[in-house]
Amino acid sequence: MKYYIIAGEASGDLHGSNLMKALKEKDPSAEIRFWGGDLMQEVGGTLVKHYRELAFMGFAEVIMNISEIFKNINQCKKDLLNFKPDVLILIDYPGFNMRIAEFAKKEGVKVHYYISPQIWAWKENRIKIIKRDVDEMYVILPFEKDFYEKKHNFPVHFVGHPLIDAISNRNQVGENAFREEHQLSKKPIVALLPGSRKQEIKEMLSVMLKIVDKFSDYQFVIAGAPSQDFELYKQFIIKDNVKFVANKTYDLLSVSYAAIVTSGTATLETALFKIPQIVCYKTSWTSYQIGKRLVKLKFISLVNLIMEKEVVKELIQDDFNEQNIEQELHKIIDGYQRAVMFIAYYDLEKKLGGKGASKKVAELIIEKSPK
């Protein structure tokens, strides 16, 4: 069969690559064309556009780049028509993907949505569009199944979280070898995960690094995003106990003692590696003012949302400052809070279901596709 896949972010590239592997195992003659990143490209198929050309952060930033966004949407529609896929597979990235879903549905293409848009957080009225344009929805968070089926009478497939597979299937790295390869000392590591977009990386790192002198017994290691070049980060590596590791976030987390993480998928990844963390988020004043009026959630991190309680501390906007980071980091590098977080992490993993998310999705897509 012919598959057209759209992933617009680093996390989508990861999950898209694992899904592509599973599709090829089930359908050896699979022909795949996609929007994604390096990981998907390694699996095979034809890359139309890299996600680094698609990522715009925040309401204000989207408005500033609106013409480029619509240009990409039009390019995608034309390419989709030319390819004539049997199925369209959308991975998260709702602002873009839901427009493509509407177009594809009208053109008679079966629409499969893997990793639901977070309409439970905001824009819940999108459920009407999803019911109209999406043939099959695959959800990865346990509470999403009830949200769709009980609240909105829309059947979905809960497939478990693909991060469990991504983490368990990765190649293990020895701690000593990792430290030696990246010229790290024997000091405990505090991983800094500032995000994947240029705007947020600059915003987050400038604040995260203010505390490094207060923790001289630790070394701080910046996790470089695969979509960004070293040039973006080098301005921040100005002290001996600040290091940089490119495109090795999982390896870094596996040897870390604690982490400071920008809100997003990385918070869940850090939790699955059982690394105590502080979750942070800051955006432009305009974007934040708009966002807090639209998003009606008690928490912003996936860890806390899934557990329905505060497991990890969230420092948002003005609370994301040097004093608060220092205070919270002390709590998770020694003492009671560190132990409590470990226990909660094990409960979190149980809630997420078992392994095999990509395999389940691939099987369902093939089973429910036109023969």
C-alpha positions in Angstrom: 0.0 0.0 0.0 0.9 3.7 -0.3 1.2 5.6 2.9 1.5 9.4 3.3 2.7 10.4 6.8 3.0 13.9 8.3 5.0 14.6 11.5 5.8 18.2 12.2 8.1 18.0 15.3 11.0 16.1 16.8 8.7 13.8 18.9 6.6 13.1 15.8 9.8 12.2 13.9 10.6 9.6 16.6 7.2 8.0 16.7 6.8 8.3 12.9 10.1 6.4 12.4 9.0 3.6 14.7 5.6 3.4 13.0 7.3 3.2 9.6 9.4 0.3 10.8 6.3 -1.5 12.0 4.4 -0.8 8.7 7.3 -2.2 6.7 7.4 -5.3 8.8 3.7 -5.9 8.2 3.6 -4.7 4.6 7.0 -5.3 2.9 5.8 -3.6 -0.3 4.9 -0.4 1.6 5.6 2.8 -0.3 5.9 5.7 2.1 6.1 9.4 1.4 6.4 11.7 4.4 7.0 15.1 6.1 9.3 14.4 9.1 12.9 14.4 10.1 16.2 12.5 10.2 14.9 9.4 12.1 12.1 8.8 9.6 14.5 9.4 6.7 16.8 6.7 8.1 14.0 4.2 7.9 13.4 4.9 4.2 10.8 6.3 1.9 10.7 9.8 0.5 11.1 12.9 2.6 9.1 15.9 1.2 10.0 18.5 3.9 11.9 18.5 7.1 10.1 19.4 10.3 12.7 22.1 11.1 11.1 24.1 8.4 7.7 23.8 10.0 8.2 24.6 13.6 6.8 27.9 14.9 6.3 28.4 18.6 3.5 30.3 20.3 0.6 32.3 19.1 2.5 35.5 18.2 5.2 33.5 16.3 2.5 31.7 14.3 0.9 35.0 13.3 4.3 36.4 12.2 4.9 33.4 10.0 1.3 32.8 8.7 2.2 33.2 5.0 4.9 30.5 5.2 2.5 28.2 7.1 -0.1 28.5 4.4 2.5 28.0 1.7 3.5 24.7 3.4 -0.1 23.6 3.6 -0.7 24.2 -0.1 2.5 22.4 -1.0 1.3 19.4 1.1 -2.1 19.3 -0.5 -0.6 19.3 -4.0 1.9 16.6 -3.1 -0.8 14.5 -1.5 -2.9 14.6 -4.7 0.1 13.7 -6.9 1.1 10.7 -4.7 -2.5 9.3 -4.4 -1.9 7.4 -1.1 -4.2 4.6 0.1 -4.0 6.1 3.6 -2.9 9.4 5.2 -1.3 9.1 8.6 -1.2 12.2 10.7 1.0 12.4 13.8 0.0 15.1 16.4 0.8 18.6 15.0 -2.9 19.7 14.8 -2.7 23.2 13.5 -1.3 21.8 10.2 -2.6 18.3 10.2 -6.2 19.0 10.8 -6.3 21.2 7.7 -4.8 18.4 5.7 -7.3 15.9 7.2 -10.2 18.0 6.0 -8.7 18.2 2.5 -7.8 14.5 2.3 -11.3 13.4 3.5 -12.9 15.5 0.7 -10.6 13.8 -1.8 -11.6 10.4 -0.6 -8.3 9.5 1.2 -8.7 7.5 4.5 -7.4 9.6 7.4 -5.7 7.9 10.3 -4.6 10.1 13.3 -1.8 8.8 15.5 -1.3 10.7 18.7 -4.4 12.8 19.3 -4.4 16.6 19.2 -4.7 17.7 22.8 -8.3 18.9 22.5 -8.8 18.0 26.1 -6.5 20.9 26.9 -8.0 23.6 24.6 -10.1 23.9 21.5 -12.4 21.1 22.6 -14.8 22.1 19.8 -12.3 20.5 17.4 -14.1 17.3 18.2 -16.7 18.2 15.6 -13.9 18.4 12.9 -12.3 15.2 14.1 -15.6 13.3 13.9 -16.1 14.7 10.4 -12.6 14.2 9.0 -10.8 11.4 10.9 -11.6 7.8 10.1 -9.5 6.2 12.8 -7.9 7.9 15.9 -5.1 6.3 17.9 -4.6 7.7 21.4 -1.6 7.2 23.7 -2.7 8.7 27.0 -5.0 6.6 29.2 -7.5 9.4 30.0 -7.9 10.2 26.3 -10.0 7.1 25.6 -12.7 8.1 28.2 -12.5 11.7 26.9 -13.4 10.7 23.4 -15.7 7.8 24.0 -17.6 8.7 27.2 -17.7 12.5 26.7 -18.0 12.8 22.9 -19.2 9.4 21.8 -16.3 8.9 19.3 -14.6 5.5 19.3 -10.8 5.5 19.5 -8.0 3.0 19.9 -5.8 3.3 23.0 -2.5 1.8 21.9 -0.2 2.6 24.8 2.6 5.2 24.8 5.2 4.8 22.0 7.9 6.3 24.3 8.0 3.0 26.3 9.1 1.2 23.1 11.5 3.9 22.0 13.3 3.9 25.4 13.3 0.2 25.9 14.5 -0.6 22.4 17.4 1.9 22.3 21.0 0.8 22.2 22.4 0.9 25.8 25.4 3.1 26.4 28.0 2.5 29.2 28.2 5.5 31.6 32.0 5.6 31.6 32.2 5.4 27.8 29.6 8.2 27.5 31.5 10.4 29.9 34.7 9.8 28.1 33.3 10.3 24.6 31.8 13.7 25.6 34.7 14.8 27.9 32.5 14.9 31.0 33.9 14.7 34.5 32.9 12.2 37.2 30.6 14.8 38.9 26.9 14.0 38.9 25.1 15.3 35.9 22.1 17.7 35.8 20.7 17.4 32.3 19.3 20.6 30.7 16.6 19.9 28.1 15.6 23.4 26.7 13.3 22.2 23.9 13.8 21.8 20.2 12.8 25.2 18.7 15.2 28.1 18.4 13.0 30.6 20.2 12.4 28.4 23.2 16.0 27.1 23.4 17.3 30.7 23.7 14.6 31.7 26.2 14.9 28.6 28.4 18.7 28.2 28.5 19.4 31.8 29.4 17.4 31.3 32.6 18.4 27.6 33.3 22.1 28.4 33.4 21.8 31.2 36.0 22.1 28.6 38.8 25.2 26.7 37.7 27.5 28.5 40.1 25.3 27.5 43.0 25.9 23.8 42.3 29.6 23.5 41.9 29.6 19.7 42.8 27.5 19.0 39.7 28.0 19.4 36.0 25.3 20.7 33.8 24.9 19.2 30.4 22.8 20.7 27.6 20.9 18.3 25.4 21.2 19.5 21.8 18.1 19.0 19.7 18.6 17.1 16.4 17.0 19.9 14.5 19.5 22.6 15.6 23.1 23.3 14.9 25.8 23.8 17.6 26.1 27.5 16.6 22.8 28.1 18.5 24.1 26.6 21.7 27.8 27.7 21.9 26.9 31.1 23.3 25.7 29.4 26.4 28.7 27.2 27.1 30.7 29.7 29.0 31.6 27.9 32.2 33.7 24.9 33.0 30.8 22.9 34.5 28.5 23.5 31.5 28.9 20.9 28.7 27.0 20.1 25.5 25.9 16.8 24.0 24.3 16.8 20.5 21.4 14.5 19.6 22.0 12.1 22.4 19.2 13.0 24.8 18.3 9.4 25.8 22.0 8.5 26.4 22.3 11.7 28.5 19.2 11.0 30.5 20.4 7.4 31.2 23.4 8.7 33.1 21.9 11.8 34.7 21.2 12.5 38.3 18.5 15.2 37.8 17.1 17.3 35.0 15.6 20.7 34.2 13.2 20.2 31.4 11.1 22.4 29.1 7.5 21.3 29.1 6.6 18.9 26.4 7.2 15.3 25.5 10.6 15.5 27.1 9.0 15.6 30.6 7.5 12.2 30.0 10.8 10.9 28.5 12.7 12.1 31.6 10.1 10.4 33.9 10.4 7.1 32.0 14.1 7.2 32.6 13.3 7.7 36.3 15.2 11.0 36.5 13.9 13.5 39.0 13.1 16.7 37.2 11.9 20.3 37.3 9.5 21.2 34.5 9.8 24.8 33.1 8.0 26.8 30.5 8.3 30.4 29.3 7.1 32.1 26.1 6.5 35.7 24.9 4.2 37.8 27.0 1.6 37.9 24.2 1.6 34.2 23.7 1.3 33.5 27.4 -1.6 35.9 27.9 -3.5 34.3 25.1 -2.6 30.8 26.2 -3.6 31.1 29.8 -7.1 32.3 28.7 -7.6 29.3 26.3 -5.9 26.4 28.1 -8.0 25.1 31.0 -5.7 22.6 32.7 -4.5 22.3 36.3 -1.0 21.2 35.0 1.1 21.7 31.9 3.4 18.6 32.1 2.3 15.2 30.8 3.6 13.6 34.0 1.2 15.6 36.2 -1.7 15.4 33.8 -1.5 11.6 33.6 -1.1 11.1 37.3 -3.7 13.8 38.1 -1.6 15.3 40.8 1.7 17.3 41.2 4.5 14.8 40.8 7.0 17.2 39.3 7.3 20.9 40.1 6.2 23.2 37.3 7.8 26.6 37.0 5.8 28.6 34.4 6.5 32.1 33.0 7.4 34.5 35.9 7.9 31.6 38.3 10.6 30.3 36.0 13.4 32.3 37.7 16.9 31.7 39.3 15.6 31.6 42.9 12.9 29.1 42.2 15.1 26.8 40.1 17.8 26.8 42.8 15.2 26.0 45.5 13.5 23.1 43.5 16.8 21.6 42.3 18.0 21.2 45.9 14.8 19.3 46.6 15.3 16.7 43.9 19.0 16.1 44.3 18.7 15.2 47.9 15.9 14.5 50.4 12.4 13.3 50.6 11.0 14.8 47.4 13.5 12.8 45.3 12.2 9.5 46.8 8.6 10.5 46.4 9.1 11.3 42.7 10.7 7.8 42.1 7.7 6.1 43.5 5.3 8.2 41.4 7.3 7.5 38.2 6.8 3.7 38.6 3.0 4.3 39.0 3.1 6.5 35.9 4.7 3.8 33.8 2.0 1.3 34.8 -0.7 3.7 33.7 0.8 4.1 30.3 0.2 0.5 29.3 2.7 -2.0 28.0 5.1 -2.1 25.0 4.1 -2.4 21.3 2.3 0.9 20.5 3.8 1.2 17.0 3.1 -2.4 16.2 -0.5 -2.1 17.3 -1.0 1.1 15.2 0.5 -0.5 12.1 -1.7 -3.6 12.5 -4.8 -1.5 12.9 -4.0 0.8 9.9 -3.5 -2.1 7.6 -6.5 -4.0 9.0 -8.8 -0.9 8.5 -7.4 0.2 5.1 -9.1 -0.4 1.7 -8.0 -3.8 0.3 
